Amino acid sequence: DSIPIVLDTKDPDEIVETIVRLRPTFGAVNLEDISATRCFEIERRVIEALDCPVMHDDQHGTAIVVLAALLGASKVLDRDMNALKIVISGAGAAGIACANILLAKGVRDITVLDSKGIVGTERGDLNAFKADLATRTNPRGLRGGLAEALDGADVFMGVSDRKSVV
């Protein structure tokens, strides 16, 4: 059984404090609808503070479903999933988690876009999470927007809540 608990705050300290105080009541925590980059900090702090499973649905739920879908599609199409060229439009919680799980599975060619274009190491406007992602993705050193990223791609994933991408 689960009980949704809606908090009237966006402050990471207040969110973490509330979850820690409620911990004795629950066997696990599922964080929901917390935007990047706050979600990464909140998740890390809650995991460190608690002795129970912690999941952020926007990250883990999406990433698991994407991995399952790509495993199935690769099998049906008799393709090596790790050799696919994958484009992820969206570099928030879901996009970064999808890239991370695919990298962990062995996919080598992932290009991620945010609202300003391809996430790459040459960009000086990246937050710490995107900067880290840039060092592990975009192996062909692509620059530009969606058109450049999609050239030769095998898979497109749209996980952005933005109305348009460069």
N, C-alpha and C positions, 0 to 999 in steps of 0.2 A: 504494500500500500504506500501511497505517497500523498503528501499534502503540499500544495503550492503555497509558498510564502512570498508575498510581494513586499519588497522593501521600498519605502518612500525616501530613497537616497541614491545618489550616484557616487558618493564618496567612498573610495576603496577602503579607507580605515574603518568607516562605519559598517560597511558590508562585511568585512572580515571579522570584526568584533561581534556582530550579530550572529554570524554563522558559528563562530567558536562558542558563543554562549548557548546556542541551541543544540550543539553537538550531542549532548547526552540523550536527547530525545530521538535521534535518528541514527540509522545504521550506515548511511551514505549521503553524499551531497551531490546534487545535480545543479550546476549553475546554468542559468538560461538567460539569453538575451542581454549579455554584457558585452559592450562594444570593445573592439581593439582600440587602443592598446591596454586599457584598464583590465581587460579580461585576463591577460597574461600575468600581470602582477597579482591580481586577486586570486587566480587559480594557484599560483606558486605559493602565496602566503597561506592559503587555506590548507593546501597539501602539507606544508611544513608544520602547521599548527594542529592538525587533526590526525587521529589514528584510524581513519576510515577511508573508503574509496571516495574520490572526488572526480567528478566529470563535468566538463563544460560542453554542453550539447552542441553549441554552434561550432566548436572545434572538433571534438572527438566523434560526435554522431555523424557529422557531415563527412569527415575523413574516412571513417569506417565504411560508410555506404559507398563512397567513391571508389575506395580500394576494392570492395566486393564487386562493384559493377565492372571495373576495369579487368579484374581477374576473370570474371565470367565472359566478357566480350573478347578478351584475348584468347581464351580457350575456344570459344565458338569460331573465331576468325583464324585460329591456328597461328597467332602472332606472339612473338616474344614481348611481353609487356615491358620489360626493361629496355627494349630498343625503341619504344614509341617516343615520338616527339609530342610533348604535351604542353598545351597553353592553358594557363589558369588566369581568368580575368577576375580580379579581386584579390587584394593583398591585406585583407582584414583577418579576423579570427579563423573563418572557414578556409580561406585561400591559403593562409600560411600553414594551417594544420594539414590540409590536403597535400601541399607540397612536401611537408615533413614526412608524412606517412609514405608517400610515393618514393621519396628519396631513401627512406629506411628500407623499403621493399627492393630497391636496386634500380629504380628508373633513373636514367642518367641525363636526359634532355628535357628539362622543365623550364618554361619561360613564364614568368608571372608578371601581370600588369596591375598597376593601380590607376587611380584617376588621372595621373600625369604621364602614363605610358609604361614602357618596359622597365621593370625593376632591375637595375644593373649597378655594378660597383662604381661606375663613373658618376652616378648621381649623388649630388651633395645634399639633397633634400630628404633623405630617408631617415625615419626613426630607427632606433636600435634594432628592432625586430626585422624590419625590411632590410636594413644594412647587412644583418647576419644572413638573411635569406639570399641576398644578392651574391654573397660569396659562395653559395652552394647551388645556385641555379644559373640559367642563361649561359650554358657552356659555349655557345657559339658567339657570344658577345653581341647579341642583337641590340639595336637601338631603334627607337621610334615608338609606334603605337600598335594597335591591334592588327592592322594590315601586315606590318612587318613581322609580327609575332606569328601570325597564322600561315605565312608562306612556308609550305612544306610540312605543316603540322599534321599529325594523325588524330589528335584528340583535342577538343575544345571544351573547357569547363567554365561555366559562368557562375561565379559565386559572389558577385558584387551586388551590393544594394544600390549602387549608383545608377542613374538613368543612362549614362553614356560613358564610354571609355575613349581616351584619346586615340 
